[in-house]
Amino acid sequence: MSYKLVDMRTDGWLARTGAYLAEGRPEFCFSFQGMGMNLRIDDGGNFWSRNSIPFVSHLGGNPYHAPSLHAAEGTGLYLLYGCRDSLETYQFFMHGRACASILRAAYPENEVADRTPWDQRKHSIVFVKTAVDSEMMRRRWAQLPRLVRDILHDSAAAVLSGIDKPVATLCAQVLADRQIHWGDRQELFLSTCSMVDFYARAVRSERMVRALMRHNALIVGDWSHLDQSGARADFRKSIPAHGLDELYADTRIVVTTTPTVRFAVHERVIAGLLAKAAVVSDTTPYLQQLLRDCPSLHGVDLDQHTFTDEIDQALTCCLRDPAMSAKVGQSAVVARELFSLDALIQQFLEYVALENYRHKLDWWMIFPPPAPQQVALASAV
């Protein structure tokens, strides 16, 4: 299969796209994060729909963070989300009009996973995460109108309570409890979800770092806003992203925190498993079920007051387990099967086949599609 690549960050990308299309109609188009999916023609219609070119896009972020990336609609457009949380936001709260579904996560194999035996690796414990100061975020909230502050604080408390529900569902409940209906003005609801999401991530990451400070751990990220006096851990501000596989492959325990998603697996968990390291992470019932055959994964609950004891116990259990060398190998086999890139590509192609089939059913439509100006308005909301 041949392909053409368009870099939308460069000047003249639209002209190059037109030139490629002039060479022949592609079987389908693909992008990450909805890029290029909402390309419009003069009358406001979607370019890809008008030309009957299927377009599939893999969206890793929840729609409430950048709604405009999820605004494309039309026939032949497929928004494929990395988790059910994001799909539910699009479906139930944004009332999305394009076809949407879920893709299972994928991650490339670690080429150096077998370089160093597990019990001979340099690092005992490694945690890699961009640092965000949660207290600074709360100080910014203090400048907002009182009602907005109250909504944010109540929503954050709900998300950090450990309830097994997505952020959008919990924020919607807070607004409902306050008898606030946002109607078509989605910016109030979506911005609340986004701010609470980022705040909860920061809080959970800080909790993990504080717990790891007491251990012989390598903590990567600029965590200078935390008091590090007396810490046993070694802090490093950053590493090149391309060096992450090698670092994990020389680590016995990869520690991570997931974002605020409840129905997905984060790539750092997958990366740790494929590096044949033990993985200690906050977890969810969904994650525990999905990775039930990975004996080197240890879940902790960062939202409970006992989380420090749980982390200490999980780390000790991993480091002292005489069977861990075998367990990390077993987990890597499971992870390769669950999260292969080939399986991801196959999923994309299945949706292209689905669109080709659906295209033959156009005569089944009873009602005409909305007029172009209505489509454009819906995309802008």
C-alpha positions in Angstrom: 0.0 0.0 0.0 1.5 3.4 -1.0 0.8 6.5 0.9 1.2 10.3 0.8 2.1 12.3 3.9 0.9 15.9 4.4 2.5 18.0 7.2 -0.1 20.6 8.2 2.5 22.6 10.1 4.3 23.6 6.9 3.3 26.4 4.4 1.6 25.2 1.3 0.2 22.0 2.8 -3.3 22.6 1.3 -1.8 23.0 -2.2 0.2 19.8 -1.8 -3.0 18.0 -0.6 -4.8 19.2 -3.8 -1.9 18.0 -5.9 -1.9 14.5 -4.3 -5.6 14.2 -4.8 -5.3 15.2 -8.5 -3.1 12.1 -8.9 -6.0 9.9 -8.0 -8.6 9.3 -5.3 -7.1 7.7 -2.2 -8.6 4.6 -0.6 -8.9 6.6 2.6 -7.3 9.4 4.7 -5.9 9.2 8.2 -4.8 11.6 10.8 -4.2 11.9 14.5 -6.3 14.1 16.8 -8.7 15.1 14.0 -6.1 17.1 12.1 -7.4 18.0 8.6 -10.7 16.1 9.1 -12.8 19.3 9.1 -11.5 20.7 5.8 -14.3 22.8 4.3 -15.3 23.8 0.8 -16.8 27.1 -0.3 -20.4 26.3 0.6 -19.5 25.1 4.1 -19.7 21.3 3.4 -17.0 18.9 4.4 -14.4 18.3 1.7 -13.9 14.6 2.3 -17.6 13.8 2.5 -18.3 15.7 -0.7 -15.7 13.8 -2.5 -16.6 10.4 -1.0 -13.2 9.9 0.5 -13.3 8.0 3.8 -11.4 9.7 6.6 -10.5 8.0 9.9 -8.8 9.8 12.8 -7.4 8.5 16.0 -8.1 10.8 18.9 -6.2 10.2 22.1 -7.5 13.2 24.2 -10.9 13.7 25.6 -13.1 16.1 23.5 -13.5 18.5 26.4 -9.8 19.5 26.1 -10.0 20.8 22.5 -13.6 20.6 21.2 -12.7 22.1 17.8 -10.6 19.0 17.0 -13.8 16.9 17.3 -16.1 19.1 15.4 -15.9 17.4 12.0 -19.1 15.9 10.7 -20.3 14.3 7.5 -20.6 11.0 5.7 -17.5 8.9 5.7 -15.9 10.5 8.7 -14.9 8.3 11.7 -13.7 9.6 15.0 -11.9 6.7 16.7 -11.2 7.3 20.4 -8.6 5.7 22.6 -11.0 5.1 25.4 -14.7 4.9 26.3 -14.5 8.0 28.5 -13.8 10.1 25.4 -16.4 8.4 23.3 -19.1 9.1 25.9 -18.2 12.7 26.1 -18.5 13.0 22.4 -21.7 11.0 22.2 -23.7 12.0 25.3 -22.4 15.5 26.1 -21.3 17.0 22.8 -24.1 15.2 20.9 -21.6 14.4 18.2 -23.0 13.9 14.7 -20.1 11.9 13.1 -19.6 8.2 13.3 -17.5 7.4 16.3 -16.1 4.3 18.0 -13.2 3.0 20.1 -9.8 1.7 19.2 -7.7 -0.5 21.5 -4.4 1.1 22.4 -1.2 0.1 20.6 2.5 0.6 21.4 5.6 -0.4 19.5 7.7 -3.3 20.9 10.8 -2.4 23.0 13.8 -3.5 20.9 16.1 -3.6 23.9 13.8 -5.3 26.4 16.0 -8.4 26.5 19.3 -6.6 26.8 19.6 -6.7 30.6 18.1 -9.5 32.8 15.5 -8.1 35.2 17.5 -8.8 38.4 20.6 -7.1 37.0 19.1 -3.8 35.9 20.6 -0.5 36.9 17.5 1.2 38.3 15.3 -0.3 41.0 12.3 2.2 40.6 11.7 4.8 37.9 8.9 7.3 37.6 8.6 9.6 34.5 6.0 12.3 34.4 5.8 16.0 33.5 5.3 17.9 36.7 2.4 20.2 37.3 1.9 22.3 40.4 -1.6 21.6 41.7 -1.5 24.4 44.2 -0.7 26.9 41.5 -3.8 25.6 39.6 -6.0 26.1 42.7 -4.6 29.7 43.1 -5.7 30.4 39.6 -9.1 29.1 40.4 -9.3 31.6 43.2 -9.5 34.4 40.7 -12.6 33.0 39.1 -16.2 33.9 39.9 -17.4 32.3 43.1 -20.0 30.0 41.5 -17.3 28.7 39.0 -14.9 28.1 41.9 -17.5 26.1 43.8 -18.3 24.0 40.7 -14.6 23.3 40.1 -13.9 22.3 43.7 -17.0 20.1 44.0 -16.2 18.4 40.7 -12.5 17.9 41.7 -13.6 16.4 45.0 -15.8 13.9 43.1 -13.1 12.9 40.7 -10.6 12.4 43.5 -13.0 10.4 45.6 -12.2 7.2 43.7 -15.7 6.8 42.2 -15.5 4.6 39.1 -17.0 7.1 36.7 -15.6 9.3 34.0 -14.8 13.0 34.6 -17.5 14.3 32.4 -20.2 12.2 34.2 -19.1 13.4 37.6 -18.9 17.1 36.5 -22.4 16.8 34.9 -23.7 15.5 38.2 -22.2 18.4 40.1 -24.0 20.9 37.7 -27.2 18.9 38.0 -27.0 18.9 41.8 -26.8 22.7 41.5 -29.7 22.8 39.1 -27.6 24.3 36.3 -28.5 23.3 32.8 -26.0 24.6 30.3 -28.1 23.9 27.2 -26.3 24.6 23.9 -23.6 26.7 25.7 -21.2 23.8 26.1 -18.2 26.0 26.9 -19.1 26.1 30.6 -19.4 22.4 30.9 -16.5 21.4 28.7 -14.0 23.9 30.3 -15.0 22.7 33.7 -14.3 19.1 32.7 -10.9 20.1 31.2 -9.7 22.1 34.2 -10.8 19.4 36.7 -9.2 16.7 34.6 -5.8 18.5 34.6 -6.0 19.2 38.3 -6.8 15.7 39.3 -3.9 14.4 37.2 -1.6 16.8 38.9 -2.8 15.9 42.4 -2.4 12.1 41.8 1.0 12.6 40.3 2.2 14.6 43.3 0.9 12.0 45.7 2.9 9.3 43.9 6.1 11.4 43.8 5.8 12.2 47.5 5.4 8.5 48.3 8.4 7.6 46.0 10.7 10.2 47.7 11.2 7.8 50.6 12.5 5.1 48.2 15.6 4.6 46.1 13.9 5.8 43.0 14.8 7.8 39.9 12.1 10.5 39.4 12.2 12.3 36.1 10.4 15.6 35.7 10.8 19.1 37.1 9.3 18.5 40.6 11.1 21.5 42.1 7.8 22.8 43.5 7.7 19.9 46.0 9.8 19.9 49.2 12.5 17.4 48.4 14.5 17.8 51.7 15.4 14.4 53.1 14.3 12.6 50.0 16.1 9.3 49.2 15.0 9.5 45.5 17.2 10.9 42.7 15.6 13.6 40.7 16.3 14.3 37.0 14.5 17.2 35.2 14.1 15.5 31.8 15.2 12.8 29.4 14.8 12.7 25.6 11.6 11.0 24.7 13.5 8.6 22.4 15.4 7.4 25.4 12.4 6.2 27.3 12.5 2.6 26.0 16.1 2.2 27.0 15.5 3.6 30.5 12.5 1.3 31.1 14.5 -1.7 29.8 17.1 -1.0 32.5 14.5 -0.7 35.2 13.1 -3.3 37.5 9.9 -1.4 38.5 8.2 1.2 36.3 5.9 3.4 38.4 3.3 5.5 36.8 0.0 7.3 37.3 -2.7 7.1 34.7 -4.6 10.2 33.6 -8.2 10.5 34.8 -9.6 7.9 32.4 -11.5 5.0 33.9 -11.9 2.9 30.8 -8.5 2.8 29.1 -4.9 1.8 29.6 -2.2 4.5 29.5 0.8 4.0 27.2 3.3 4.2 30.2 1.7 1.0 31.6 2.1 -0.7 28.2 5.6 0.7 27.8 6.6 -0.8 31.2 5.1 -4.2 30.4 6.8 -4.3 27.0 10.1 -3.3 28.6 9.8 -6.5 30.8 9.7 -4.4 33.9 7.3 -4.8 36.8 4.7 -2.0 36.7 3.1 -0.3 39.7 0.3 2.1 38.8 -3.0 3.4 40.1 -5.6 1.3 38.6 -9.3 0.9 37.8 -11.6 -2.2 37.6 -11.4 -1.9 33.8 -7.6 -2.0 33.8 -7.4 -4.8 36.3 -9.8 -6.9 34.1 -8.0 -6.1 30.8 -4.6 -6.9 32.2 -5.6 -9.8 34.5 -3.1 -12.1 32.8 -0.2 -9.7 33.5 1.3 -10.9 36.9 3.9 -8.2 37.0 1.3 -5.4 37.2 0.5 -4.2 40.7 -2.4 -1.7 41.2 -2.7 0.9 43.9 -5.5 3.3 44.8 -4.1 6.8 45.0 -7.5 8.2 46.1 -7.5 6.4 49.4 -5.8 7.5 52.6 -3.9 4.1 52.7 -2.3 4.7 49.3 1.2 5.2 50.8 1.1 1.8 52.5 -0.2 0.2 49.3 2.7 1.7 47.3 5.3 0.6 49.8 3.9 -2.9 49.9 3.7 -3.1 46.1 7.3 -2.0 45.6 8.6 -4.4 48.3 6.6 -7.2 46.8 8.0 -6.7 43.3 11.6 -6.3 44.4 11.6 -9.4 46.7 9.6 -11.7 44.4 11.9 -14.5 43.3 9.6 -15.3 40.4 9.4 -11.7 39.0 11.9 -12.5 36.2 9.4 -15.0 34.8 6.4 -12.8 35.5 7.7 -9.8 33.5 8.3 -12.1 30.5 4.8 -13.5 30.7 3.3 -10.0 31.0 5.3 -8.9 27.9 3.9 -11.7 25.8 0.3 -10.7 26.9 1.0 -7.0 26.2 2.4 -7.7 22.7 -0.7 -9.6 21.8 -3.1 -7.0 23.2 -1.4 -3.8 22.0 0.3 -4.6 18.7 0.6 -1.9 16.0 -0.5 -4.4 13.4 -3.8 -4.9 15.2 -4.3 -1.2 15.4 -3.8 -0.8 11.6 -6.2 -3.7 11.1 -8.8 -1.8 13.1 -8.4 1.3 10.9 -8.9 -0.8 7.8 -12.0 -2.4 9.2 -13.6 1.0 9.6 -12.6 1.9 6.0 -14.4 -1.3 4.9 -17.4 -0.4 7.1 -17.6 3.0 5.3 -17.4 1.4 1.9 -20.3 -0.9 2.9 -22.3 2.0 4.4 -21.8 4.0 1.3 -23.8 1.4 -0.6 -26.7 1.9 1.8 -27.3 5.6 1.1 -30.5 4.8 -0.7 -31.9 3.6 2.7 -31.9 7.2 4.1 -35.4 8.5 4.8 -34.7 12.1 5.7 -32.3 14.4 3.9 -29.1 15.5 5.6 -29.0 18.9 7.2 -28.3 21.9 4.9 -24.7 23.0 4.6 -25.2 26.1 6.8 -26.7 23.9 9.6 -23.7 21.6 9.4 -21.3 24.5 9.7 -23.1 25.9 12.7 -23.1 22.5 14.5 -19.4 22.2 13.9 -18.7 25.6 15.4 -20.5 24.8 18.6 
